[in-house]
Every structure is written in structure tokens, then in C-alpha cells.
Amino acid sequence: MIKKTKRHLKDANKTYFQHQKFALKISWRCLCSSITAFIHAICPAFFEYTTSSSIENMHNDLEPIYSMLKGKNNTQDLSLIHI
């Protein structure tokens, strides 16, 4: 597990704490998006575009990772990217 973690951090070009900060940031944004989507489902007048805007922003933040994986000819399914 330690080797796999070190390899992942090297591939991500991040230190442990840089990676942790990025992953926690994405996690927090997913949680907030989930809550706003839930509220919007009950009352569509609230958070009309909040969730979709948040998802778009997260996609843009993750784009460099997608590009890196494509450049490595990684056969891993991009929908299963590990942050």
C-alpha cells in the first residue's frame, strides 16, 4: 500500500499534504453540490444552477489530470480517476 501511495503521489506530482488538500477540497465541493441538488430537487426555485456550475468548475479543476492520463496512454477508465 505504501508503494502504491508513493507511486500515486509521484504520478500526481504532489506531496502528501498537497494531495490531501486537493482531495479534501474536491470532497467538500461534492458534498455541497449534493446538498444543493437535494434541496433543488425538493424546491426547484432554490439553487437553480448552483450544482451544475459547481460540477463544471470541478471538471475544469480535474482537466489536467484527465490530460495527464490520456498522455500516458493509460487504459484506466477516466471515470474512475482516483484523486
Long-range contacts (C-beta under 8 A, 24 or more apart in sequence): 8-82, 11-68, 12-65, 19-83, 22-83, 23-83, 26-58, 26-61, 26-62, 26-83, 29-54, 29-57, 29-58, 30-58, 33-58
